[in-house]
Every structure is written in C-alpha cells, then in structure tokens.
Amino acid sequence: MPRAHRAISNLKAWMHGTHRGVSDEHLPVYLDEYVFRHNRRDTPMAAFQTLLGLSAVHPPTTYRQITRRAA
C-alpha cells in the first residue's frame, strides 16, 4: 500500500500548504480540487484547458452559491 500512503501524504501536505485550514463542511470541495489536480499532474495544460472549457459552458458561481447551506 505504499502508493496509497504516498497519495494521502501528498494530500495532507497540499492541504496544509495551500489552505491552512479545512472545515468538515467544505472538505468534499477540497478533495474534488485535489483529485482534479492529481489526475492532470502529467499534463499541466490539460487542467487549464479543462477549466477554460468549463468556464465557457457554465455561468460563474457566486459566493452565495458556494457558502449556501444545503436544505
């Protein structure tokens, strides 16, 4: 299981280095971002192209939408 340990270690280092604090409420969003970056680590332009394509199709997300609690 060395690969799993390395992936978890990299995740923890990324979270501590980038976000400084992660709440349980927003943890799924941070994990989605990590997986997105991890899956595109070998082709740096792929992440940019994916984000560019998504931004062309979807409207911007507002702060209210991000912080709104699920009903």
PyMOL Python script that loads the backbone (N, CA, C, O; Angstrom):
from pymol import cmd

cmd.read_pdbstr("""\
ATOM      1  N   MET A   1       0.804  -1.195   0.000  1.00  0.00           N
ATOM      2  CA  MET A   1       0.000   0.000   0.000  1.00  0.00           C
ATOM      3  C   MET A   1       0.851   1.267   0.000  1.00  0.00           C
ATOM      4  O   MET A   1       0.381   2.308   0.459  1.00  0.00           O
ATOM      5  N   PRO A   2       2.077   1.217  -0.493  1.00  0.00           N
ATOM      6  CA  PRO A   2       2.889   2.434  -0.472  1.00  0.00           C
ATOM      7  C   PRO A   2       2.312   3.563  -1.317  1.00  0.00           C
ATOM      8  O   PRO A   2       2.481   4.735  -0.978  1.00  0.00           O
ATOM      9  N   ARG A   3       1.634   3.227  -2.412  1.00  0.00           N
ATOM     10  CA  ARG A   3       1.050   4.277  -3.252  1.00  0.00           C
ATOM     11  C   ARG A   3      -0.078   4.997  -2.532  1.00  0.00           C
ATOM     12  O   ARG A   3      -0.206   6.218  -2.632  1.00  0.00           O
ATOM     13  N   ALA A   4      -0.893   4.245  -1.808  1.00  0.00           N
ATOM     14  CA  ALA A   4      -1.991   4.867  -1.046  1.00  0.00           C
ATOM     15  C   ALA A   4      -1.430   5.778   0.034  1.00  0.00           C
ATOM     16  O   ALA A   4      -1.948   6.876   0.242  1.00  0.00           O
ATOM     17  N   HIS A   5      -0.392   5.349   0.718  1.00  0.00           N
ATOM     18  CA  HIS A   5       0.230   6.174   1.759  1.00  0.00           C
ATOM     19  C   HIS A   5       0.838   7.439   1.154  1.00  0.00           C
ATOM     20  O   HIS A   5       0.745   8.521   1.735  1.00  0.00           O
ATOM     21  N   ARG A   6       1.452   7.297   0.001  1.00  0.00           N
ATOM     22  CA  ARG A   6       2.050   8.461  -0.653  1.00  0.00           C
ATOM     23  C   ARG A   6       0.970   9.452  -1.088  1.00  0.00           C
ATOM     24  O   ARG A   6       1.131  10.663  -0.932  1.00  0.00           O
ATOM     25  N   ALA A   7      -0.131   8.932  -1.634  1.00  0.00           N
ATOM     26  CA  ALA A   7      -1.226   9.806  -2.072  1.00  0.00           C
ATOM     27  C   ALA A   7      -1.829  10.561  -0.890  1.00  0.00           C
ATOM     28  O   ALA A   7      -2.112  11.754  -0.992  1.00  0.00           O
ATOM     29  N   ILE A   8      -2.023   9.872   0.221  1.00  0.00           N
ATOM     30  CA  ILE A   8      -2.579  10.526   1.413  1.00  0.00           C
ATOM     31  C   ILE A   8      -1.589  11.535   1.969  1.00  0.00           C
ATOM     32  O   ILE A   8      -1.986  12.621   2.391  1.00  0.00           O
ATOM     33  N   SER A   9      -0.325  11.199   1.976  1.00  0.00           N
ATOM     34  CA  SER A   9       0.701  12.124   2.443  1.00  0.00           C
ATOM     35  C   SER A   9       0.747  13.372   1.574  1.00  0.00           C
ATOM     36  O   SER A   9       0.845  14.485   2.089  1.00  0.00           O
ATOM     37  N   ASN A  10       0.676  13.191   0.254  1.00  0.00           N
ATOM     38  CA  ASN A  10       0.664  14.330  -0.660  1.00  0.00           C
ATOM     39  C   ASN A  10      -0.579  15.189  -0.465  1.00  0.00           C
ATOM     40  O   ASN A  10      -0.506  16.416  -0.525  1.00  0.00           O
ATOM     41  N   LEU A  11      -1.712  14.549  -0.232  1.00  0.00           N
ATOM     42  CA  LEU A  11      -2.955  15.280   0.029  1.00  0.00           C
ATOM     43  C   LEU A  11      -2.823  16.134   1.286  1.00  0.00           C
ATOM     44  O   LEU A  11      -3.181  17.312   1.283  1.00  0.00           O
ATOM     45  N   LYS A  12      -2.313  15.541   2.351  1.00  0.00           N
ATOM     46  CA  LYS A  12      -2.149  16.281   3.606  1.00  0.00           C
ATOM     47  C   LYS A  12      -1.178  17.445   3.445  1.00  0.00           C
ATOM     48  O   LYS A  12      -1.436  18.537   3.950  1.00  0.00           O
ATOM     49  N   ALA A  13      -0.071  17.226   2.752  1.00  0.00           N
ATOM     50  CA  ALA A  13       0.903  18.295   2.532  1.00  0.00           C
ATOM     51  C   ALA A  13       0.291  19.410   1.689  1.00  0.00           C
ATOM     52  O   ALA A  13       0.518  20.587   1.967  1.00  0.00           O
ATOM     53  N   TRP A  14      -0.472  19.059   0.675  1.00  0.00           N
ATOM     54  CA  TRP A  14      -1.119  20.052  -0.179  1.00  0.00           C
ATOM     55  C   TRP A  14      -2.131  20.874   0.623  1.00  0.00           C
ATOM     56  O   TRP A  14      -2.182  22.098   0.498  1.00  0.00           O
ATOM     57  N   MET A  15      -2.927  20.202   1.437  1.00  0.00           N
ATOM     58  CA  MET A  15      -3.934  20.923   2.230  1.00  0.00           C
ATOM     59  C   MET A  15      -3.284  21.867   3.231  1.00  0.00           C
ATOM     60  O   MET A  15      -3.708  23.014   3.375  1.00  0.00           O
ATOM     61  N   HIS A  16      -2.259  21.390   3.919  1.00  0.00           N
ATOM     62  CA  HIS A  16      -1.592  22.244   4.920  1.00  0.00           C
ATOM     63  C   HIS A  16      -0.854  23.400   4.249  1.00  0.00           C
ATOM     64  O   HIS A  16      -0.810  24.504   4.792  1.00  0.00           O
ATOM     65  N   GLY A  17      -0.287  23.159   3.096  1.00  0.00           N
ATOM     66  CA  GLY A  17       0.485  24.190   2.422  1.00  0.00           C
ATOM     67  C   GLY A  17      -0.358  25.197   1.667  1.00  0.00           C
ATOM     68  O   GLY A  17       0.038  26.352   1.514  1.00  0.00           O
ATOM     69  N   THR A  18      -1.515  24.769   1.195  1.00  0.00           N
ATOM     70  CA  THR A  18      -2.336  25.645   0.361  1.00  0.00           C
ATOM     71  C   THR A  18      -3.478  26.296   1.125  1.00  0.00           C
ATOM     72  O   THR A  18      -3.721  27.492   0.967  1.00  0.00           O
ATOM     73  N   HIS A  19      -4.165  25.545   1.930  1.00  0.00           N
ATOM     74  CA  HIS A  19      -5.411  26.031   2.525  1.00  0.00           C
ATOM     75  C   HIS A  19      -5.317  26.383   4.006  1.00  0.00           C
ATOM     76  O   HIS A  19      -6.186  27.087   4.519  1.00  0.00           O
ATOM     77  N   ARG A  20      -4.319  25.928   4.685  1.00  0.00           N
ATOM     78  CA  ARG A  20      -4.090  26.231   6.112  1.00  0.00           C
ATOM     79  C   ARG A  20      -5.160  25.712   7.052  1.00  0.00           C
ATOM     80  O   ARG A  20      -4.855  25.397   8.202  1.00  0.00           O
ATOM     81  N   GLY A  21      -6.372  25.615   6.617  1.00  0.00           N
ATOM     82  CA  GLY A  21      -7.440  25.087   7.457  1.00  0.00           C
ATOM     83  C   GLY A  21      -8.578  24.610   6.580  1.00  0.00           C
ATOM     84  O   GLY A  21      -8.960  25.288   5.626  1.00  0.00           O
ATOM     85  N   VAL A  22      -9.117  23.454   6.896  1.00  0.00           N
ATOM     86  CA  VAL A  22     -10.183  22.876   6.094  1.00  0.00           C
ATOM     87  C   VAL A  22     -11.299  22.452   7.034  1.00  0.00           C
ATOM     88  O   VAL A  22     -11.086  21.662   7.954  1.00  0.00           O
ATOM     89  N   SER A  23     -12.490  22.986   6.794  1.00  0.00           N
ATOM     90  CA  SER A  23     -13.632  22.606   7.633  1.00  0.00           C
ATOM     91  C   SER A  23     -14.270  21.330   7.076  1.00  0.00           C
ATOM     92  O   SER A  23     -14.147  21.023   5.891  1.00  0.00           O
ATOM     93  N   ASP A  24     -14.940  20.612   7.943  1.00  0.00           N
ATOM     94  CA  ASP A  24     -15.637  19.397   7.514  1.00  0.00           C
ATOM     95  C   ASP A  24     -16.688  19.715   6.458  1.00  0.00           C
ATOM     96  O   ASP A  24     -16.956  18.908   5.569  1.00  0.00           O
ATOM     97  N   GLU A  25     -17.277  20.896   6.568  1.00  0.00           N
ATOM     98  CA  GLU A  25     -18.329  21.301   5.649  1.00  0.00           C
ATOM     99  C   GLU A  25     -17.822  21.431   4.214  1.00  0.00           C
ATOM    100  O   GLU A  25     -18.533  21.087   3.271  1.00  0.00           O
ATOM    101  N   HIS A  26     -16.594  21.927   4.047  1.00  0.00           N
ATOM    102  CA  HIS A  26     -16.056  22.153   2.712  1.00  0.00           C
ATOM    103  C   HIS A  26     -15.052  21.092   2.262  1.00  0.00           C
ATOM    104  O   HIS A  26     -14.477  21.211   1.180  1.00  0.00           O
ATOM    105  N   LEU A  27     -14.837  20.076   3.064  1.00  0.00           N
ATOM    106  CA  LEU A  27     -13.870  19.039   2.729  1.00  0.00           C
ATOM    107  C   LEU A  27     -14.125  18.385   1.370  1.00  0.00           C
ATOM    108  O   LEU A  27     -13.166  18.168   0.629  1.00  0.00           O
ATOM    109  N   PRO A  28     -15.374  18.059   1.004  1.00  0.00           N
ATOM    110  CA  PRO A  28     -15.589  17.441  -0.317  1.00  0.00           C
ATOM    111  C   PRO A  28     -15.120  18.312  -1.482  1.00  0.00           C
ATOM    112  O   PRO A  28     -14.633  17.796  -2.488  1.00  0.00           O
ATOM    113  N   VAL A  29     -15.264  19.622  -1.350  1.00  0.00           N
ATOM    114  CA  VAL A  29     -14.832  20.523  -2.423  1.00  0.00           C
ATOM    115  C   VAL A  29     -13.313  20.515  -2.534  1.00  0.00           C
ATOM    116  O   VAL A  29     -12.774  20.491  -3.641  1.00  0.00           O
ATOM    117  N   TYR A  30     -12.617  20.534  -1.398  1.00  0.00           N
ATOM    118  CA  TYR A  30     -11.158  20.492  -1.412  1.00  0.00           C
ATOM    119  C   TYR A  30     -10.657  19.166  -1.991  1.00  0.00           C
ATOM    120  O   TYR A  30      -9.685  19.142  -2.746  1.00  0.00           O
ATOM    121  N   LEU A  31     -11.320  18.072  -1.636  1.00  0.00           N
ATOM    122  CA  LEU A  31     -10.925  16.769  -2.170  1.00  0.00           C
ATOM    123  C   LEU A  31     -11.159  16.707  -3.674  1.00  0.00           C
ATOM    124  O   LEU A  31     -10.344  16.143  -4.405  1.00  0.00           O
ATOM    125  N   ASP A  32     -12.272  17.287  -4.148  1.00  0.00           N
ATOM    126  CA  ASP A  32     -12.521  17.337  -5.595  1.00  0.00           C
ATOM    127  C   ASP A  32     -11.416  18.105  -6.308  1.00  0.00           C
ATOM    128  O   ASP A  32     -10.962  17.697  -7.377  1.00  0.00           O
ATOM    129  N   GLU A  33     -10.979  19.224  -5.716  1.00  0.00           N
ATOM    130  CA  GLU A  33      -9.904  20.010  -6.333  1.00  0.00           C
ATOM    131  C   GLU A  33      -8.609  19.210  -6.378  1.00  0.00           C
ATOM    132  O   GLU A  33      -7.896  19.227  -7.381  1.00  0.00           O
ATOM    133  N   TYR A  34      -8.306  18.510  -5.286  1.00  0.00           N
ATOM    134  CA  TYR A  34      -7.077  17.718  -5.241  1.00  0.00           C
ATOM    135  C   TYR A  34      -7.097  16.617  -6.312  1.00  0.00           C
ATOM    136  O   TYR A  34      -6.109  16.404  -7.014  1.00  0.00           O
ATOM    137  N   VAL A  35      -8.220  15.935  -6.422  1.00  0.00           N
ATOM    138  CA  VAL A  35      -8.336  14.864  -7.418  1.00  0.00           C
ATOM    139  C   VAL A  35      -8.210  15.437  -8.831  1.00  0.00           C
ATOM    140  O   VAL A  35      -7.560  14.844  -9.692  1.00  0.00           O
ATOM    141  N   PHE A  36      -8.838  16.596  -9.063  1.00  0.00           N
ATOM    142  CA  PHE A  36      -8.742  17.253 -10.363  1.00  0.00           C
ATOM    143  C   PHE A  36      -7.282  17.532 -10.701  1.00  0.00           C
ATOM    144  O   PHE A  36      -6.831  17.227 -11.805  1.00  0.00           O
ATOM    145  N   ARG A  37      -6.542  18.108  -9.758  1.00  0.00           N
ATOM    146  CA  ARG A  37      -5.131  18.439  -9.995  1.00  0.00           C
ATOM    147  C   ARG A  37      -4.281  17.178 -10.136  1.00  0.00           C
ATOM    148  O   ARG A  37      -3.398  17.108 -10.990  1.00  0.00           O
ATOM    149  N   HIS A  38      -4.557  16.179  -9.286  1.00  0.00           N
ATOM    150  CA  HIS A  38      -3.779  14.936  -9.312  1.00  0.00           C
ATOM    151  C   HIS A  38      -3.943  14.211 -10.655  1.00  0.00           C
ATOM    152  O   HIS A  38      -2.970  13.703 -11.213  1.00  0.00           O
ATOM    153  N   ASN A  39      -5.155  14.168 -11.157  1.00  0.00           N
ATOM    154  CA  ASN A  39      -5.415  13.466 -12.417  1.00  0.00           C
ATOM    155  C   ASN A  39      -4.788  14.157 -13.616  1.00  0.00           C
ATOM    156  O   ASN A  39      -4.628  13.544 -14.672  1.00  0.00           O
ATOM    157  N   ARG A  40      -4.433  15.425 -13.465  1.00  0.00           N
ATOM    158  CA  ARG A  40      -3.856  16.176 -14.582  1.00  0.00           C
ATOM    159  C   ARG A  40      -2.410  16.587 -14.316  1.00  0.00           C
ATOM    160  O   ARG A  40      -1.897  17.497 -14.968  1.00  0.00           O
ATOM    161  N   ARG A  41      -1.760  15.939 -13.383  1.00  0.00           N
ATOM    162  CA  ARG A  41      -0.409  16.335 -12.976  1.00  0.00           C
ATOM    163  C   ARG A  41       0.642  16.125 -14.058  1.00  0.00           C
ATOM    164  O   ARG A  41       1.660  16.817 -14.064  1.00  0.00           O
ATOM    165  N   ASP A  42       0.420  15.196 -14.962  1.00  0.00           N
ATOM    166  CA  ASP A  42       1.411  14.914 -16.008  1.00  0.00           C
ATOM    167  C   ASP A  42       1.278  15.835 -17.216  1.00  0.00           C
ATOM    168  O   ASP A  42       2.209  15.961 -18.011  1.00  0.00           O
ATOM    169  N   THR A  43       0.129  16.474 -17.353  1.00  0.00           N
ATOM    170  CA  THR A  43      -0.100  17.392 -18.472  1.00  0.00           C
ATOM    171  C   THR A  43      -0.649  18.710 -17.916  1.00  0.00           C
ATOM    172  O   THR A  43      -1.864  18.886 -17.827  1.00  0.00           O
ATOM    173  N   PRO A  44       0.232  19.626 -17.546  1.00  0.00           N
ATOM    174  CA  PRO A  44      -0.194  20.862 -16.891  1.00  0.00           C
ATOM    175  C   PRO A  44      -1.203  21.680 -17.697  1.00  0.00           C
ATOM    176  O   PRO A  44      -2.079  22.320 -17.115  1.00  0.00           O
ATOM    177  N   MET A  45      -1.097  21.668 -19.006  1.00  0.00           N
ATOM    178  CA  MET A  45      -2.030  22.453 -19.821  1.00  0.00           C
ATOM    179  C   MET A  45      -3.421  21.828 -19.857  1.00  0.00           C
ATOM    180  O   MET A  45      -4.393  22.515 -20.172  1.00  0.00           O
ATOM    181  N   ALA A  46      -3.535  20.543 -19.542  1.00  0.00           N
ATOM    182  CA  ALA A  46      -4.844  19.883 -19.565  1.00  0.00           C
ATOM    183  C   ALA A  46      -5.778  20.493 -18.532  1.00  0.00           C
ATOM    184  O   ALA A  46      -6.965  20.672 -18.804  1.00  0.00           O
ATOM    185  N   ALA A  47      -5.266  20.811 -17.364  1.00  0.00           N
ATOM    186  CA  ALA A  47      -6.104  21.425 -16.327  1.00  0.00           C
ATOM    187  C   ALA A  47      -6.603  22.779 -16.793  1.00  0.00           C
ATOM    188  O   ALA A  47      -7.780  23.099 -16.631  1.00  0.00           O
ATOM    189  N   PHE A  48      -5.722  23.574 -17.369  1.00  0.00           N
ATOM    190  CA  PHE A  48      -6.111  24.894 -17.862  1.00  0.00           C
ATOM    191  C   PHE A  48      -7.154  24.768 -18.969  1.00  0.00           C
ATOM    192  O   PHE A  48      -8.147  25.496 -18.976  1.00  0.00           O
ATOM    193  N   GLN A  49      -6.930  23.855 -19.891  1.00  0.00           N
ATOM    194  CA  GLN A  49      -7.874  23.681 -20.991  1.00  0.00           C
ATOM    195  C   GLN A  49      -9.227  23.195 -20.491  1.00  0.00           C
ATOM    196  O   GLN A  49     -10.264  23.624 -20.998  1.00  0.00           O
ATOM    197  N   THR A  50      -9.230  22.308 -19.505  1.00  0.00           N
ATOM    198  CA  THR A  50     -10.486  21.825 -18.929  1.00  0.00           C
ATOM    199  C   THR A  50     -11.236  22.964 -18.252  1.00  0.00           C
ATOM    200  O   THR A  50     -12.437  23.132 -18.463  1.00  0.00           O
ATOM    201  N   LEU A  51     -10.528  23.747 -17.439  1.00  0.00           N
ATOM    202  CA  LEU A  51     -11.164  24.873 -16.766  1.00  0.00           C
ATOM    203  C   LEU A  51     -11.667  25.902 -17.762  1.00  0.00           C
ATOM    204  O   LEU A  51     -12.751  26.458 -17.585  1.00  0.00           O
ATOM    205  N   LEU A  52     -10.899  26.160 -18.797  1.00  0.00           N
ATOM    206  CA  LEU A  52     -11.309  27.112 -19.821  1.00  0.00           C
ATOM    207  C   LEU A  52     -12.575  26.627 -20.519  1.00  0.00           C
ATOM    208  O   LEU A  52     -13.499  27.407 -20.752  1.00  0.00           O
ATOM    209  N   GLY A  53     -12.614  25.350 -20.847  1.00  0.00           N
ATOM    210  CA  GLY A  53     -13.808  24.779 -21.481  1.00  0.00           C
ATOM    211  C   GLY A  53     -15.022  24.829 -20.577  1.00  0.00           C
ATOM    212  O   GLY A  53     -16.119  25.157 -21.031  1.00  0.00           O
ATOM    213  N   LEU A  54     -14.844  24.506 -19.297  1.00  0.00           N
ATOM    214  CA  LEU A  54     -15.962  24.556 -18.351  1.00  0.00           C
ATOM    215  C   LEU A  54     -16.470  25.978 -18.164  1.00  0.00           C
ATOM    216  O   LEU A  54     -17.676  26.203 -18.058  1.00  0.00           O
ATOM    217  N   SER A  55     -15.553  26.935 -18.123  1.00  0.00           N
ATOM    218  CA  SER A  55     -15.969  28.323 -17.924  1.00  0.00           C
ATOM    219  C   SER A  55     -16.711  28.868 -19.144  1.00  0.00           C
ATOM    220  O   SER A  55     -17.499  29.805 -19.017  1.00  0.00           O
ATOM    221  N   ALA A  56     -16.475  28.306 -20.295  1.00  0.00           N
ATOM    222  CA  ALA A  56     -17.177  28.751 -21.488  1.00  0.00           C
ATOM    223  C   ALA A  56     -18.606  28.213 -21.527  1.00  0.00           C
ATOM    224  O   ALA A  56     -19.470  28.787 -22.190  1.00  0.00           O
ATOM    225  N   VAL A  57     -18.854  27.116 -20.821  1.00  0.00           N
ATOM    226  CA  VAL A  57     -20.161  26.460 -20.869  1.00  0.00           C
ATOM    227  C   VAL A  57     -21.051  26.840 -19.685  1.00  0.00           C
ATOM    228  O   VAL A  57     -22.267  26.958 -19.836  1.00  0.00           O
ATOM    229  N   HIS A  58     -20.449  27.031 -18.507  1.00  0.00           N
ATOM    230  CA  HIS A  58     -21.208  27.278 -17.288  1.00  0.00           C
ATOM    231  C   HIS A  58     -21.124  28.735 -16.856  1.00  0.00           C
ATOM    232  O   HIS A  58     -20.095  29.382 -17.049  1.00  0.00           O
ATOM    233  N   PRO A  59     -22.208  29.257 -16.267  1.00  0.00           N
ATOM    234  CA  PRO A  59     -22.138  30.625 -15.736  1.00  0.00           C
ATOM    235  C   PRO A  59     -21.265  30.661 -14.480  1.00  0.00           C
ATOM    236  O   PRO A  59     -21.033  29.620 -13.866  1.00  0.00           O
ATOM    237  N   PRO A  60     -20.782  31.830 -14.093  1.00  0.00           N
ATOM    238  CA  PRO A  60     -19.946  31.925 -12.890  1.00  0.00           C
ATOM    239  C   PRO A  60     -20.716  31.509 -11.639  1.00  0.00           C
ATOM    240  O   PRO A  60     -21.934  31.676 -11.560  1.00  0.00           O
ATOM    241  N   THR A  61     -19.997  30.972 -10.677  1.00  0.00           N
ATOM    242  CA  THR A  61     -20.578  30.614  -9.393  1.00  0.00           C
ATOM    243  C   THR A  61     -20.399  31.782  -8.444  1.00  0.00           C
ATOM    244  O   THR A  61     -19.302  32.327  -8.316  1.00  0.00           O
ATOM    245  N   THR A  62     -21.481  32.166  -7.776  1.00  0.00           N
ATOM    246  CA  THR A  62     -21.406  33.298  -6.855  1.00  0.00           C
ATOM    247  C   THR A  62     -20.948  32.833  -5.477  1.00  0.00           C
ATOM    248  O   THR A  62     -21.000  31.647  -5.152  1.00  0.00           O
ATOM    249  N   TYR A  63     -20.508  33.781  -4.691  1.00  0.00           N
ATOM    250  CA  TYR A  63     -20.094  33.472  -3.316  1.00  0.00           C
ATOM    251  C   TYR A  63     -21.270  32.898  -2.532  1.00  0.00           C
ATOM    252  O   TYR A  63     -21.095  31.980  -1.730  1.00  0.00           O
ATOM    253  N   ARG A  64     -22.447  33.427  -2.757  1.00  0.00           N
ATOM    254  CA  ARG A  64     -23.645  32.945  -2.054  1.00  0.00           C
ATOM    255  C   ARG A  64     -23.904  31.471  -2.376  1.00  0.00           C
ATOM    256  O   ARG A  64     -24.278  30.701  -1.491  1.00  0.00           O
ATOM    257  N   GLN A  65     -23.709  31.077  -3.631  1.00  0.00           N
ATOM    258  CA  GLN A  65     -23.911  29.676  -4.010  1.00  0.00           C
ATOM    259  C   GLN A  65     -22.892  28.767  -3.334  1.00  0.00           C
ATOM    260  O   GLN A  65     -23.213  27.646  -2.940  1.00  0.00           O
ATOM    261  N   ILE A  66     -21.673  29.252  -3.202  1.00  0.00           N
ATOM    262  CA  ILE A  66     -20.610  28.447  -2.578  1.00  0.00           C
ATOM    263  C   ILE A  66     -20.864  28.261  -1.093  1.00  0.00           C
ATOM    264  O   ILE A  66     -20.636  27.180  -0.551  1.00  0.00           O
ATOM    265  N   THR A  67     -21.334  29.309  -0.436  1.00  0.00           N
ATOM    266  CA  THR A  67     -21.482  29.267   1.021  1.00  0.00           C
ATOM    267  C   THR A  67     -22.875  28.879   1.483  1.00  0.00           C
ATOM    268  O   THR A  67     -23.101  28.743   2.686  1.00  0.00           O
ATOM    269  N   ARG A  68     -23.808  28.698   0.571  1.00  0.00           N
ATOM    270  CA  ARG A  68     -25.172  28.338   0.933  1.00  0.00           C
ATOM    271  C   ARG A  68     -25.194  26.945   1.546  1.00  0.00           C
ATOM    272  O   ARG A  68     -24.547  26.021   1.053  1.00  0.00           O
ATOM    273  N   ARG A  69     -25.930  26.815   2.600  1.00  0.00           N
ATOM    274  CA  ARG A  69     -26.068  25.507   3.262  1.00  0.00           C
ATOM    275  C   ARG A  69     -27.153  24.688   2.551  1.00  0.00           C
ATOM    276  O   ARG A  69     -28.169  25.220   2.103  1.00  0.00           O
ATOM    277  N   ALA A  70     -26.904  23.395   2.466  1.00  0.00           N
ATOM    278  CA  ALA A  70     -27.885  22.504   1.830  1.00  0.00           C
ATOM    279  C   ALA A  70     -29.148  22.439   2.680  1.00  0.00           C
ATOM    280  O   ALA A  70     -29.076  22.395   3.908  1.00  0.00           O
ATOM    281  N   ALA A  71     -30.280  22.434   2.034  1.00  0.00           N
ATOM    282  CA  ALA A  71     -31.554  22.402   2.755  1.00  0.00           C
ATOM    283  C   ALA A  71     -31.966  20.999   3.102  1.00  0.00           C
ATOM    284  O   ALA A  71     -33.016  20.796   3.711  1.00  0.00           O
TER     285      ALA A  71
END
""", "prot")
cmd.dss("prot")
cmd.show_as("cartoon", "prot")
cmd.util.cbc("prot")
cmd.orient("prot")
